[in-house]
Amino acid sequence: MRTERLISLVLVLVLVVSLGGIAMTPWTKGELKIARWGDINTLDPAYLTSLEREFTIMNCIYNGLVKYKEGTWEVVPDLARGWSISEDNKEITFYLRKGVQFHKGYGELTAEDVKYSFERIIDPEMHSTESVAWAALDHVEVIDKYTVKLVLKEPSARLFTTTLPLNSGFIVSKKAVEEMGREKFATNPIGTGPYEFDHWIPDKETVLTAFKDYWGTLPKIEKLIFLPIVSTPTAEMALRKGEIDIGRVSLTSLEKFKEDPNFNVYVFSPLKYWWIGLTMTRKPFDNIYARKAIRYAVDVGEILDAAFYGYAERAYTWIPKGTLGYWGNAPHYEQDFDKAREFLKKAGYPEGFKITFYIWSGEKARIIAEVYQAQLAKVGIEVEIVESEIGAFNEATNKGEADSYVQFFGAAVDPAFNSEWWQSSSTWNPSQWRNPKWDELFTKAEGEMDPQKRAEMYIEMQKMIDKAAWAIWLTHGIRPWVTQTYVDLGKPFPDGHLTPWTMDIMR
């Protein structure tokens, strides 16, 4: 009898659940541990410091008016149901979805939040790192609770390609930012995305949980744990021990992981660009001949073979192939010690000189530094390698404290985003290059709506930087991801940036 009664109770519970009488959690797949190559500095989209370390997490927390459709670069509606554009391309009116909720009880998203999110970026007193992306914006008008108009000073060619779908277009809660203040909000973000912020422990973890009141399709995984693992061997070991679900591996280990049935391997071609930079405000690199000497002393192929194990294709400029403005005929500088010594003499340093080379703590950066050091020694240039954690590295190089450095920037599908850092006003311009004519051309290209004319402008800008000789372009890199076999990676973007809200656990 007891057994029969138990079976009956189970059947009743099944029936109640099937009829919706008991609320069921829409996700049941536990958690995913995702290794990142470094820790966050901020989760405020107006102050992003690294696409690599912060964008994916922000993309889980926030929505924009539009977004890239998962797995593609197609721009589709997000918080906006639709929009209309004036004939002169200076007024764009967006019609918002109704009932969209912010995290942690901060209420419904309205046009006021959109106005606040964008105007705080263009406010000069806010010193937003995204101000260049919104340089064309004059102001934002609230038409009604669910209608908002962007009023531009001039047309913006990249508005829908990068400004709106990337972090600069993410919408924050006006109430939350004003209540917390900028500094507190940076590590207590409030958005409308599929995941809400749970907590951050510096150098240990950033944790997000699925937002039960999300307006869109609910994610299948309840918790995301992002772990800052700087050391690639440590990430590999964590994968093998099952301590993380998704991580990166060294290129030397890539084939071994491909052969191991316990893992899935995915390889992407990122849009980022790596380069060796020379700081023009520091001796000897205030002299163009000294900069040219370095350009001919370096063997880029040797650096790529050592740091990327032959997987990464060499780059000859910063705008990647397939992107508007790609300079297919960019010069190919090869190592030539005779030319290097000739330029050293012209610079007034026939016996060479001593310089610092700044890097962040990481395997690739260290390998690049060591090869660079050995190459320059052959023409009498002594290189002191200065290594620090990523935050200190960025601060020092952006202040112009390094003689030379290695750096990479995350890029996007629009040349303006990839190029904005070289403006005279940019705070992310480690070579301290200043050229008013280049600034004028950049601004003109921003408002040029004819793709062919715009492409020609970016090619001209690349020629100007090539002439200044402050950069040795290395590669656009390679982005491998390795997952445990039970992880469905979902729909990552073409460059390998993850979309965790599309992921699943198949077990």
CORNOR-V445101 format. One record per run of one state. SS is the DSSP state (A for helix, B for strand, O for the rest). FROM is the first residue (numbers start at 1). LEN is the number of residues. If there is no record, write none. Layout:
# CORNOR-V445101
SS:FROM:LEN
SS:FROM:LEN
This chain:
# CORNOR-V445101
O:1:1
A:2:17
O:19:12
B:31:6
O:37:8
A:45:3
O:48:3
A:51:11
O:62:2
B:64:1
O:65:1
B:66:3
O:69:6
B:75:3
O:78:2
B:80:6
O:86:5
B:91:6
O:97:4
B:101:1
O:102:1
A:103:3
O:106:2
B:108:1
O:109:2
A:111:12
O:123:1
A:124:3
O:127:10
B:137:8
O:145:2
B:147:6
O:153:6
A:159:5
O:164:3
A:167:3
B:170:1
O:171:3
A:174:7
O:181:1
A:182:4
O:186:9
B:195:7
O:202:3
B:205:6
O:211:12
B:223:6
O:229:3
A:232:9
O:241:5
B:246:2
O:248:6
A:254:6
O:260:3
B:263:6
O:269:4
B:273:6
O:279:9
A:288:10
O:298:2
A:300:9
O:309:5
B:314:1
O:315:22
A:337:11
O:348:6
B:354:7
O:361:2
A:363:15
O:378:4
B:382:7
O:389:1
A:390:9
O:399:5
B:404:6
O:410:5
A:415:8
O:423:13
A:436:11
O:447:4
A:451:18
O:469:2
B:471:5
O:476:3
B:479:6
O:485:2
B:487:2
O:489:11
A:500:3
O:503:1
B:504:2
O:506:2
